[in-house]
Amino acid sequence: MGACFGGAVLMRLLKQLWIVIGAVVAAFLVSWVLYMPDANERGVWRSQTGGQIITLSPLKAQLYSESSASCVHQLTFPAHMKLVEMAEGATVQVVGEALHLLADGTLEPILFDRIAALPDTCGAFNPNAPALDVFNAMWAAMDEHYAFFSLHNVDWDARRDFAPTGAPTLTNEDLFALLSETLTGLDDGHVQLVSPFDGFSPAVRPSWLPEGDTQVRETLTQIARDTVGPALTPVELTGVEFTLMPDGVAYVLIRHMGLNAPFGTTEQAAMATAFADVAAEIETANAIIIDIRYNPGGSDSVSFGVASHFTGQPVDVLTKTTRNGDGQTEPFTATLQPYDPTPLTQPVILLTSELTGSAAEILTMAMRELPQVTTMGHPTSGGLSDILGFTLPNGWELGLSHQTYRTMDGGLYEGVGIPPDVAFEIETAPLLQGEDPLLRAAFQRARGQLN
């Protein structure tokens, strides 16, 4: 009898479980109907500056890489737009006749115009695509969207001669080497070629870096930690570590501008919230040193989340344009909004080097517009543009710089780096001995011992 009773209880529990599962599924389906693209959003859309096509239907969204030489499927994701917003921080909205796609990590939306249909040339990549097709696709993507050929003194038209002729038999390794050679000379870390077996960027390694260390950023970061002395407190989900020294100088190390944002939260909001804990701990500091010398970048939104704690009012901090054919789009002005009305107003020394890249340079641009901030060290890497990504016909990925960032006074620092207010030459020899002269000089300055 006990066994029969137990079986009945189990059956009842299973029935209740299926009822719950059914209710969850039904609720999800209802939410999909509520949050699928509406009639005005559905269709095929081409970026106003080219390079991307997006299709929206009730069930799925697809992204394609497009140039005059190819159109390759890049990404498919479910068209539950609220789920996409919560998971990836991406939103779409039709404003007037244009579709605005705003992706977390960027500062302004990408604008798309409606087109009648997906071009017949668009399709999936083929791992065995002819070498010439792959070359032509890469050459065309760069030719139509890369913004800085003249800056790097590269005659891109002449690089067309690198194309494989006739019907050569090229291994994947040989083709990768050929494409890499074609890109060589563009000292730009945002020019990237990625295959399943290798990656390449033509960016030139800074001359002061120690040779042979494949983990050089980690090595240099540890030297900085050792120079500071007291253990740094890490901030969960971020690249931030910090300490408040007994003499009142705060040290904030930001290793990268990435963030594991909680589900349903944008990166800027999540970073601003995370950095609020840092701000609370160092609010009594006499001076603050922020070290981004070895920060390779990440998300512009994360950079703005950090910078929002150093202003009590909105501040225009940079402009950016996107290559559009032979010209540029109208400038977009990025405005830094304050996190709260009680910002950190102590003197700030922001340390930079040639390894300060991408979104870390965006943080530099934002912070240098604030009156209490002094930048110190070496010019940044000079790779400020967002990366426009292309999928090539064989499935390999190409990234390129297509945007021009300028400081509010009109300064253009792509390729040369953002110069510091206080220059400090970085030398190899002390680094090899585990010394950090720049950080020591920054502490002296923060303590009022250096002008």
N, C-alpha and C positions, 0 to 999 in steps of 0.2 A: 504493500500500500504506500509506504514511504517513497519507493521508486516511482510509482505512478504520480504521486503528488509532486515530486521533484521534476518529473518530465513535463507536467502541466505548467509549472512555474517557468521552466525554460522556454516552452512554446509561447507563453504569454510575453516573456521578455523579448523573444525574437520578433513576435508580431509588433510589439511596441517599437522595437528598433527599426523595423521596416517602415513603420508609420513615420518615424522621425526622419529616416533617410528620404522617404518620398516627399515629406514636407520641405526638406532642405533643397531637394532637386527642383521641386515646383517653384520654390521661392527664387532659386537661381535663374530658372527659365523666365519667370516673370521679370526679374531684374534685367535680364538680357534684352527683353523686349523694350523695357524702359530706357536702357542705356545703349542700345545699338545705334549706329549712325542714322540720323533722321533723313528724310527724303532730300533735304537740301544739301546734306553732306555726302550722300552716296554718289559714286561715280568715279571718274578718272581725273586725276589732278597732276599737273606738271609744275615743278618749282619755277617761279618767275625768273630766277637766275640760272636755271638749267641744272642738270646733273641728277635729278631725282624725279621719279613718278610714284605717286601713291594711289592705290585703288581702295575704295571703301564700299563694302557691301554689308547686308545685315549680319552676316556670319563671320566674315574675316576681312582683314586689311592686309595689303601687300605693298612692299616697297621695292622699287626697281632702280638700278643704277643706269643712267642713260648718258650717252655721248653720241656724236655723229657717227661713231664706228660700231657701237654696240648698245644693247639694252638687256641687262641681265637681272634676273630675280635676285633680290638681296635678303629679304626678310618677310615672313608671314606671322601675323599675330591675331588673336581673336578680337572680333569687333565689339566686345563688351567694353565700351569706352570708359566706364567708371572703374572697372577692374584694371584697365591699362593705366588710368590715371593714378590709382592707388598703388599699383605695383611698380610702375616705371616713371611716374610723375609727368606723363605726356598727355596733352590735351589737344583737341581739334575744335575749331569754331569757324563758321563761315561769317565773315565780316564784309558786307557789301557783296562783291562778286568773287572775293578771294577766300581761300581756305587758309586759316592760320594754324600751323602746327608748332606748338611750344613744347620743347623737350627739356626735362629737368637737366641741369648742368649747363644750359646756355642762357644767354641774357635776353635774347629777343626771338620772336617767332620766325619760322620760315614761311614764306607766302607762296601759295600755289594757285594757278589758274586752271579752270576746268577745261578739259579737252574732250573731244567726242568719244574717243575709244582708245584703249591700250594699243600702241603701235604693233603691227604684225611682227616686227623684228624682236619684240620682247619675249624672253623665255628663260628657261633654266640654264644654268651653266653646264658645260660639258668638260669633264676632266681631261678629255683627249682633244680639246679644241686645237686647231692648227696654230703653230707658233706665230705665224704672221698675223692671225686674227687677234691673238693676245697682245702682241706688240702694238698693233694699230689701235686697239682699245685703250691701252695705257697711254700711248702717245696723244691720242685725241683728248682723253680726259685731262691730261696735263695742259695741253695746248689751249683748251677751251675754258679751263677753270683756275689754273695755277696763277697766282698773282705777283710773283716776285722773280721772274726770269732776269729782268734787267738788274735787279738788286744783286744777284749772284753772278752777273756777267756770263750767262749761259745763253747761247744761240740755240733755242729749242728747234727751230726749223732745220738746222743742220743735223740735229740728232735723229731726224727721219732717216738719215743714211745708215743708221744702225740696224734698220729692219732686216730680218732674214730674207734673202733673195732666192728665187727659184723655188725648189721644193726640198729644202735641207731637212735632214733628220736630226732633230735636237732632243736630247734628253731633258727632263724637267730641270735637272741641275744646270745644264747648259743654257736653257731658256732663262732661268732665274738669274744666272750670271750676266746674260746679255741685257736683261731689263735693268739690273742693278748698275751696270756700266753706263747705260743710257741716262740714268738719274744722277750719276756722279757729277759733282761740281756744285750741286745745290746744297749749301751748308744749312740745312733746314731739318730739324728733328721731327717736324710734322709731315715730311715726305717719307712715307713708309711703304714698303713692299713686304707682304706676308704670304707665305705659302705653308702648306702642312709640314714642311721639313726645314724651313729657314725663314729668317727675317732680315731685312736690310733697311738702313737709313743712310743717306749720304752726309749726315751731319758730321762735322769735324770735331774730334775729341779735344777739349781744352789742353793747351800745352803744359800747364802746371800739374796736371793729374799724374799721380804715380803710375808707372807702367806695370802691366801684368796683373793688376788687381781687378778681377771681374765683379767684385762686390764693392766697388770704390765708394759709392754713396753710403753704404752701411758702415764701412771702415771710417770714413770721415765723420759720420754722425756719432760714432762711438768715441772718437777723439774729442768731439765737442762735449759729450756727456762727461767724459773723464776730466775735462778742463773745468767744467762747472763745479764738480765735486759732489754735492749732495745728490741723492737719488731723485730722479724726476718722476712725477706722478703722471701716469698715462690717463688719457681721457677715453673712455670706452667708445668703440665704434669709429674712432677718428685716428688721424695721424698726429695728434697733439700730445705733447708731454710738457710739464712745467714744474717750476719750483719758485718759492719766494725765499731769497737769501736772507740771513740774519741782519744784514746791513740795509735791507729794504729794496734791493734790486730784484725784480722779477725776471726770470728767464723762461721764455716760451719757445719750445722747439716744435716746428710743424714739418713733419717728414714728408707728407704728401697732402694734396688737396682732394683726397678721396673720402668717402664716408659710407658706411653700411647703414643707410637710412632705414628706420623702422617702416614697416608696411603702412602705407597710407599717408606718409609724411614726405614733403619735398626736401631735397638736400639742403637748400638754403635755410629753411625753417629748422630742420634737424640740427644743422651745424650751429646756428645761432643759439639754439637751446643748449646744446652740448657745451659751447664756449661760455655760456652764462655761468657755469660752475667754475670755470677758470677765472672769469672776471670777478666773481665773488671772493675767490681765494686771494687774488692779487690786488684788490681795490685799494689796499692801504700802501701799496708799493710807492717808493719815491720815483722810480723810473722802471721802464719795461724794455727788455731786449727780446725781439722776436727774430728767430733764426730760421730762415728759409733758404739757406745757401745750397742745400743739397736736395731741395724739393723739386721733383720732376713735373709736378702739376697734377691735373685731375679735372675737377669740376669748377667752372667759374662761379656756380651757385654756392659752393662751399667757401670759396674765397670771399664772396659778399657776406656770407653768414658770419665769418670771422670779423671782417672789417666793420660790420654793423655795430659792434660794441665800442667803437672809437669815435662815434659822432652822435650828437644829440639832435641833428637836423638833417634833412635830405641834402645830399651833395652830388652834383654831377661830377663823375670821375673819369670818364673816357668816352670816345666815340668809336664806332666801327662801321665799315662799309664792306660790301661783298662784291667780288668781281662779277660784272654783268656784261658779257660779250667783251667789247673793247673798252668798256667804261666801268663805272662803279655805281652801286645803288646810293640813294640818299643816305647821309649819315644817320645812324641810330645812336642816341645819347643814352648811356647807362647811368642811372641815378642810384646812389647808395642810400638806402633807407636806414634810419637808426633802429636798433633793437629795442631800446627804451630811452626815457628822457635822462638817464643818469649814466652817461658813457664813461669810459676810462679816458681821462684827460691828462694823465701824467706824460712826461716826455717819453717818447718811444723811439728806440733805435732798431731799425729793420735791416737785418744783415742779408746781403745777396751775393751771388757769385755766378759764374758762367754755367753752373749746374742748376740755377734757379730757372725753371722753364714753365711755359704754357700757363696754366691757371695760377701758378705761383707768381708769374709776372703780372697777371691780372690783379692779384692781391697787391703787388707792388704799385701798380698804377692807381689803385683805389687809395691805398694808404698815403701815397705821396701827395695827395690832394688835401690831407688833413694837417692843420697847423702844428700839431704837437709831434709830428713824425719826421725823423731824419733817417735817410737811407745811408747805408755804410757798407763798404766792401768793394766788390768788382761789378761791372755791368752784368746784367742778366743774360740769358742765352740768346734772346732775340727771336724766340719762336712763339708768337702771341696768338696767331690765328687759330680759330677752331679748325678741326680736321673734317674735310669733306671726304667721305669714304665711297669707294667704288668697288664693286665686285667685277672682276675681269671674266672673260668668257670661259676660262678654265677653272673658275672658282677662287683664284687667288685674290687677295685684297690689296687695294691701293689706297693710301691716304695722302692728301695734299692740302696745302694752305691756300685758301681762297678768300680770306678776309683780311682787311687792313685795320688794325687798331691804332688809335692816336690818343695821346694825352690831351687834356683840355686846352693846353696851350699850343696844340697842333703838332707836337713832337711825334715823329715816326721812328720807332726803334726796332722794327722787324729786321732781323739779320745782324744788328749791331748790339742790341741789348739796351736796357734802360740804365742810364748812368747813375751812380750813387751820388748823393750830396757830398759824402766824405769818401774819397777814394782810398783804397788800401790794397796794395799789391799782394797777391797771393803767391807764395813761393813753395816749391816742391820740397826742398830740403827739410824745413821744420816739420812738415806733415809726415815725412818718412820717419821722423824721430818721435812722432806722437804729440807734437806741439800744435797749438792753435793760437798763433799771434793775433789774428784778427779778433777772435772772441775775447782774448785778454784785453785788447785795446778797447773793445766795446764796453767791457765792464769798467775800465778806467774812465771812459767818457761818461758812462751812466752815473758814476760816483763823483763826477765833477772834477776829475783829475786831468782830463784832456779837453781842449776846446773843440 
